[in-house]
Amino acid sequence: MSNELDTDMIQTISDLGRRFSDATIMMHEAIAGKAGLSGTDHKYLGILIRNGAMTAGELSKLTGLTTGAITGVIDRLEKKNLAKREFDEDDRRKIIIVPNTENATLLLGPAFADLQHKMVGLISTLSAHEREIVEKYLLSTIAVMNEVTAELNNKPL
């Protein structure tokens, strides 16, 4: 088997990547909609939960959103009792955004439990070697996307 680049295969994988991205966005919009959130607010809540409490500025740097846009996200998450602002214990001038993981789990858990069940079923059909290939591809894709995102966020438009 040759490792030479096959333009048809590159096109096929690129097209599948776009379809995967589209399906991911649509699924997260549907999950968020059931919870009364926008897809954007839902994804940024996930980032906040995974990374833990942080300032709005830190969340802005992490996501690439402006601090004004982050303020709007936090306002909406607070209205749903999914996050709250707290004063930093060491520096009361600082406001920390704290995710309400328990409420998020209650609100979003059922949809994600179904997704998790289906994904475990899918992954279990793959051989160990196939899982390694999928893992390598996804990790490499994430690295490329993070690199491009960082480059775009550091460049003036």
N, C-alpha and C positions, 0 to 999 in steps of 0.2 A: 504494500500500500504506500503510495507516494504522499509526502507531506507538502508537495507543491500546492500553491494557492489555486484553487479552482473557482473561477469567477461566478459560475452558477451556484456553487455551494455558499460562497460569500454572500451572494444576493439572497439566497434562501434563508440563511441564518440571520441576515440583517432584517429581512421581512418578518421573520418569526420574532425577533427581538422587538420590533415595533408593535406587532400584534400582542406580545406579552405585556409590553408597557401599557398599551391601550386597555387590555383586559384588567390589568392591575388597577389602573385609575378608575375604570368603571365599577369594579368590585368595591373598591374603597369608598367611592361616592355612594354606592348603594348601601353599604354598611353604615356610613356616616348619616345618610338620609333617614334610615330607620331610627337612628339615635337623635335626630333633630340637629345634626351638625352638618357643616360643609365638609367636603372631602379634605380641603386644606386644613381646617381646624382639627379634624380627626388625625391627620398625619402629623401635625405639629404637636398634638397631645401625645402621640406615640413617641415622638422624639424626646419630649419632656419626661415622660415616664421612663424611657430607657436610659436617659442621661442623668436623671435626678434633678432635684431643685437647683435653680440657677437664676441669675439676674436676667432681666429683659435684654440687656446688652449682650450677655453671653449667648442667649437664645438667638438674638439677631445675628451675631457673628457666625453661629453654628449653622443657621438656616440660609443666610444670605438675604433675609428680609430686612427692610428698614425697621428702625425702632418704632416708628409710627405704626407700621403694619403689625408688628409684634404686639403693640399695645392693644390693637383691635382684636387680635387672636386671644389674648389673655382676658380681655373684657368678656368676650363671648364664652370662653371656657369657664370663667367665674360665674356667669349667669346660669350655666348648666351645673354648677357645683363640681366641676371637673378639675379645677385648679384654684389656688388662692394666692394672694400677695401677702407676704409676711415681712416684717422688719428683720434684718440681719441682726443676730444676737451680738455680734462683735462691733458692728458699725450701723447704728440705727438710721443712718442716712440712706443705706442700701436697702432696696426692696428685693426680696427673693420670691421667685415664682415656684410654688410647690404643687406638684400634681396630686390630685386626689385619686390615687390608684384604685382604692376600694370602689368608689362610685363609677370610675371608668370601667372597671371589670363588670360591675352589675349592669351597666348600660350596654357595653359592647361585647361582653363575654359570650353570650349565646351565639352570636354570629361567628365569632372567632372559634368557638368550640366546634361548630360544624365544619368550618374551613380546616381546622387542625385535623379533625377526624379524616376528612377527605384527602388531605395532603399526606398524612401518615399512610393511608391506603395506597396512594400513588407511589410514594417513595419505597414502600415495601415490595413493589413489583420490580424494582431495579436491582441489579446485581451489585456487589460491593464495588467492582470496577466502574460500573456506570455511575454509581453515586459519587465516586472520586472524581470522575470527569465532570459531572454536573457541578460539584463543589468547586472545582478548579475554575470552570467557566464563570460561575456566578461571582466568585471572589475576584477574579480578574476583571470582569465587567464592572463590578462595584468600584474597583480601584480606578479604572479608566474614567468612569462617570464622575467620581469624586475629583479626579484631576482636572477634567474639563470644567466642572462646576467651579472649582477654585480659580481656574484661569479666567473664566467668564466673570466671576464676582470681583476679581482684582483689576479688571480692565474697565476703563471708562467707556461708556456707550456713546 
